[in-house]
Amino acid sequence: MASSLPTRDEQVLDQRALDVLFHSARTANGFLPQPVSEQTLRDVVEAMKMAPTAMNALPLRVVFVTTDEGRARLIPALMPGNVAKVESAPVTAILARDLEFYQHLPRLFPHAPQAYFDNARANADEASLQNATLQAGYFILAARAHGLDAGPMGGFDRAKVDAEFFPKGTSKSILLVSLGYGDDSKLYPRNPRLDFEEIAAFA
Amino acid sequence: MASSLPTRDEQVLDQRALDVLFHSARTANGFLPQPVSEQTLRDVVEAMKMAPTAMNALPLRVVFVTTDEGRARLIPALMPGNVAKVESAPVTAILARDLEFYQHLPRLFPHAPQAYFDNARANADEASLQNATLQAGYFILAARAHGLDAGPMGGFDRAKVDAEFFPKGTSKSILLVSLGYGDDSKLYPRNPRLDFEEIAAFA
């Protein structure tokens, strides 16, 4: 997928791209009846997986719910306010963390000594949570970068989703993200943001 | 900052932008002696803060360590393998979560009933961890989008960083991210990634 490294001056995105990713993008609250191609979903994952995780551990797992049967399994776990969004979304991604991600480390981080892998296993709960959540952030922006609107949802019954979609017990859901082409007529007014000085300082 | 919403066809980033964000970008392991402007750091924060968090809570806090005095306070908390990277980086960002983020919710999420704010306060530890970590993912990609190379580091003594930089005890560090213009001669070989089928499934 990768081209050669861009030169320094080529590494700043233009305003249009910054708008698509950050400034103009909005959290979708409803979707147009327009399908999302499987290739687009694959491209989102191929982009997301390139961004950094500790020890290149890549613990995020994704179930793309794209069928009526899949939605019928997911909807009972939703908070009532999220049902219409998922029903209108051509895709809802269940983002989860693989608690046994460390099994892949000898392949993903091949130069490290065994002690690193043992340590990852001992800290698998915390490490999978931190790194899969970082990857959830990458996932949302990768979806936007591929022309999709995203509707992340934390309001769902994780135990129900895990029992239904991850019955082996080795993955735990962290976030749902509806994906599609947003219906702008369903957008809420944009909420205010903190000022720079409320977020950041210099030392 | 925002321009008008791009039309649908304009919402897919071109391959160059996808390369800058994901496919060609690399985790920096050393930096060129080239400063980062304060305006660039401000632009990164202004972009990052627009991406979604639950209840628009925006719990991420950032301390940009840009001075020799700041680095001298940070370096004792680093794992030995990260010292050279931080010493060579014009900026190292300390990313932290504000445990009292809920104090801003009546302004940031003004239409919600008080019960939402009470619930956020009751779940402030988990909510600040999840949402600030999502924002850490946005931050890394926002840095890349503004032409910077990023070197995220989880290997540091969080208690030492918190005591030194967050003595009030209301913020807790989650990640360090060195920022600057990467010295490509210091890059490690790229590690392999999981295949799509190891990450994702359809339902």
Boltz contact constraints between the chains, C-beta under 6 A:
constraints:
  - contact:
      token1: [A, 1]
      token2: [B, 23]
      max_distance: 6.0
  - contact:
      token1: [A, 2]
      token2: [B, 23]
      max_distance: 6.0
  - contact:
      token1: [A, 2]
      token2: [B, 24]
      max_distance: 6.0
  - contact:
      token1: [A, 3]
      token2: [B, 19]
      max_distance: 6.0
  - contact:
      token1: [A, 5]
      token2: [B, 24]
      max_distance: 6.0
  - contact:
      token1: [A, 11]
      token2: [B, 20]
      max_distance: 6.0
  - contact:
      token1: [A, 11]
      token2: [B, 147]
      max_distance: 6.0
  - contact:
      token1: [A, 12]
      token2: [B, 147]
      max_distance: 6.0
  - contact:
      token1: [A, 13]
      token2: [B, 17]
      max_distance: 6.0
  - contact:
      token1: [A, 13]
      token2: [B, 145]
      max_distance: 6.0
  - contact:
      token1: [A, 17]
      token2: [B, 13]
      max_distance: 6.0
  - contact:
      token1: [A, 17]
      token2: [B, 17]
      max_distance: 6.0
  - contact:
      token1: [A, 19]
      token2: [B, 3]
      max_distance: 6.0
  - contact:
      token1: [A, 20]
      token2: [B, 11]
      max_distance: 6.0
  - contact:
      token1: [A, 22]
      token2: [B, 47]
      max_distance: 6.0
  - contact:
      token1: [A, 22]
      token2: [B, 50]
      max_distance: 6.0
  - contact:
      token1: [A, 23]
      token2: [B, 1]
      max_distance: 6.0
  - contact:
      token1: [A, 23]
      token2: [B, 2]
      max_distance: 6.0
  - contact:
      token1: [A, 23]
      token2: [B, 50]
      max_distance: 6.0
  - contact:
      token1: [A, 24]
      token2: [B, 2]
      max_distance: 6.0
  - contact:
      token1: [A, 24]
      token2: [B, 5]
      max_distance: 6.0
  - contact:
      token1: [A, 27]
      token2: [B, 52]
      max_distance: 6.0
  - contact:
      token1: [A, 42]
      token2: [B, 196]
      max_distance: 6.0
  - contact:
      token1: [A, 45]
      token2: [B, 196]
      max_distance: 6.0
  - contact:
      token1: [A, 45]
      token2: [B, 199]
      max_distance: 6.0
  - contact:
      token1: [A, 45]
      token2: [B, 200]
      max_distance: 6.0
  - contact:
      token1: [A, 47]
      token2: [B, 22]
      max_distance: 6.0
  - contact:
      token1: [A, 49]
      token2: [B, 193]
      max_distance: 6.0
  - contact:
      token1: [A, 50]
      token2: [B, 22]
      max_distance: 6.0
  - contact:
      token1: [A, 50]
      token2: [B, 23]
      max_distance: 6.0
  - contact:
      token1: [A, 52]
      token2: [B, 27]
      max_distance: 6.0
  - contact:
      token1: [A, 52]
      token2: [B, 152]
      max_distance: 6.0
  - contact:
      token1: [A, 54]
      token2: [B, 154]
      max_distance: 6.0
  - contact:
      token1: [A, 56]
      token2: [B, 191]
      max_distance: 6.0
  - contact:
      token1: [A, 58]
      token2: [B, 194]
      max_distance: 6.0
  - contact:
      token1: [A, 62]
      token2: [B, 199]
      max_distance: 6.0
  - contact:
      token1: [A, 62]
      token2: [B, 200]
      max_distance: 6.0
  - contact:
      token1: [A, 63]
      token2: [B, 201]
      max_distance: 6.0
  - contact:
      token1: [A, 63]
      token2: [B, 203]
      max_distance: 6.0
  - contact:
      token1: [A, 64]
      token2: [B, 202]
      max_distance: 6.0
  - contact:
      token1: [A, 65]
      token2: [B, 203]
      max_distance: 6.0
  - contact:
      token1: [A, 66]
      token2: [B, 202]
      max_distance: 6.0
  - contact:
      token1: [A, 70]
      token2: [B, 203]
      max_distance: 6.0
  - contact:
      token1: [A, 108]
      token2: [B, 191]
      max_distance: 6.0
  - contact:
      token1: [A, 130]
      token2: [B, 133]
      max_distance: 6.0
  - contact:
      token1: [A, 133]
      token2: [B, 130]
      max_distance: 6.0
  - contact:
      token1: [A, 133]
      token2: [B, 133]
      max_distance: 6.0
  - contact:
      token1: [A, 133]
      token2: [B, 134]
      max_distance: 6.0
  - contact:
      token1: [A, 134]
      token2: [B, 133]
      max_distance: 6.0
  - contact:
      token1: [A, 134]
      token2: [B, 136]
      max_distance: 6.0
  - contact:
      token1: [A, 134]
      token2: [B, 137]
      max_distance: 6.0
  - contact:
      token1: [A, 136]
      token2: [B, 134]
      max_distance: 6.0
  - contact:
      token1: [A, 137]
      token2: [B, 134]
      max_distance: 6.0
  - contact:
      token1: [A, 137]
      token2: [B, 137]
      max_distance: 6.0
  - contact:
      token1: [A, 137]
      token2: [B, 138]
      max_distance: 6.0
  - contact:
      token1: [A, 138]
      token2: [B, 137]
      max_distance: 6.0
  - contact:
      token1: [A, 141]
      token2: [B, 141]
      max_distance: 6.0
  - contact:
      token1: [A, 145]
      token2: [B, 13]
      max_distance: 6.0
  - contact:
      token1: [A, 147]
      token2: [B, 11]
      max_distance: 6.0
  - contact:
      token1: [A, 147]
      token2: [B, 12]
      max_distance: 6.0
  - contact:
      token1: [A, 152]
      token2: [B, 52]
      max_distance: 6.0
  - contact:
      token1: [A, 154]
      token2: [B, 54]
      max_distance: 6.0
  - contact:
      token1: [A, 191]
      token2: [B, 56]
      max_distance: 6.0
  - contact:
      token1: [A, 191]
      token2: [B, 108]
      max_distance: 6.0
  - contact:
      token1: [A, 193]
      token2: [B, 49]
      max_distance: 6.0
  - contact:
      token1: [A, 194]
      token2: [B, 58]
      max_distance: 6.0
  - contact:
      token1: [A, 196]
      token2: [B, 42]
      max_distance: 6.0
  - contact:
      token1: [A, 196]
      token2: [B, 45]
      max_distance: 6.0
  - contact:
      token1: [A, 199]
      token2: [B, 45]
      max_distance: 6.0
  - contact:
      token1: [A, 199]
      token2: [B, 62]
      max_distance: 6.0
  - contact:
      token1: [A, 200]
      token2: [B, 45]
      max_distance: 6.0
  - contact:
      token1: [A, 200]
      token2: [B, 62]
      max_distance: 6.0
  - contact:
      token1: [A, 201]
      token2: [B, 63]
      max_distance: 6.0
  - contact:
      token1: [A, 202]
      token2: [B, 64]
      max_distance: 6.0
  - contact:
      token1: [A, 202]
      token2: [B, 66]
      max_distance: 6.0
  - contact:
      token1: [A, 203]
      token2: [B, 63]
      max_distance: 6.0
  - contact:
      token1: [A, 203]
      token2: [B, 65]
      max_distance: 6.0
  - contact:
      token1: [A, 203]
      token2: [B, 70]
      max_distance: 6.0
